[in-house]
Each structure stands twice: as C-alpha cells, then as structure tokens.
Amino acid sequence: MEAGVEPLGGSLPSISWRWDPETDILSGAFKGNRKAGGLTGTVELTDAEGSVAVLDVNNGVICGLDVVVWPEVTTRTDIQVPAQLTDGRVVLASGGSRGAVSSLEVDTSLSVETNSSESVFHLRIGPRRPVEVVRAADNFYVEMDQQGGLAGFWMTNVPPFTAFDEE
C-alpha cells in the first residue's frame, strides 16, 4: 500500500489509546489536520494467520488504527520508537477513489513487539526493512519504506489492559 508524507499544516494531533475489555481490541483515532480530496473509510490489513489491523482514513489521511485480531506478540526489553522522526500527515495513494467512501482489504503479514509494561507496541507490516518514521500524532508513528509503502506503526503510552472479571 503506497503512501506519502505531507507537512502537518498545524499542530500535531492528539491520540489516546483505548482497550475494549471484552474483545482485546486496541483502538485510537484523532481529529484535526485532515485534508480534502481522497479515500475516506477503512483499510483492513489481514494476514494468513487471521490477524487484523484496521486503519481509519479520512480524505486520504491515516488518522487512526484498531488492532482487532492480534498476531503473536513478542516482548522485548529494548524496544523504543526510533529517535529520527519526521512530523507529518501520512496520505494514502487514492488511485481512482478520490472523494469516495470505501473499505479496502490488503493481504500482508503482521507481527507485533511490545515492551515489558505493554505501553509501547510496534506493529510491523511485512518483513523488517529500512524505514522512515513519521510522527502522525502524539503517541502514534507510521513507518514507511524506501518505496513509499506502509511498513508499520508505533503506538506509545498505551494504557494497561484490564479485562472484565469472570464471575
């Protein structure tokens, strides 16, 4: 999936992560810094193992993420967001869907790493490769590979998961 980076044109959006205690879905979305003219809807990233992550897209701009069905999660003590960042909006290539409301499904491979407190998650799309990291919102970073394709996402300051108690 191809994407480009545009200047923010304002302040950095804010995002807060929420867990659904019944389904284990982690969700975050932000408002503001949205641009006119492009894909509006969702992009569902799925893999052969049944993992699902859904991007919220408004007028072409990635403005949220839901991790719906988790791939195997690996814990690493040394995980951290790369220090070299670019602030910007990540805009998906719209093809012929300019201004259309759409739902798109993309088959890929997904993997997740987290720190020991599970406050930082790194969702990788496909294999490990060189990337540029774009800070799209506070607590939300998008990785793009050298060909302009989406390569992953960083979610930071994720609150602890608390499931409903079974009675």
Stockholm file with secondary structure:
# STOCKHOLM 1.0

chainA/1-167         MEAGVEPLGGSLPSISWRWDPETDILSGAFKGNRKAGGLTGTVELTDAEGSVAVLDVNNGVICGLDVVVWPEVTTRTDIQVPAQLTDGRVVLASGGSRGAVSSLEVDTSLSVETNSSESVFHLRIGPRRPVEVVRAADNFYVEMDQQGGLAGFWMTNVPPFTAFDEE
#=GR chainA/1-167 SS CBEEEECCSSSCCBCCCEECTTTCCEEEECCSCCCSSSCEEEEEEECTTSCEEEEEEETTEEEEEEEEECCCEEECTTCCCCSCCEECEEEECCTTCTTCEEEEEEECCEEEEECTTSCCEEEEESSCCCEEEEEEEBTEEEEEETTSBEEEEEECSCCCCCCCCCC
#=GC SS_cons         CBEEEECCSSSCCBCCCEECTTTCCEEEECCSCCCSSSCEEEEEEECTTSCEEEEEEETTEEEEEEEEECCCEEECTTCCCCSCCEECEEEECCTTCTTCEEEEEEECCEEEEECTTSCCEEEEESSCCCEEEEEEEBTEEEEEETTSBEEEEEECSCCCCCCCCCC
//
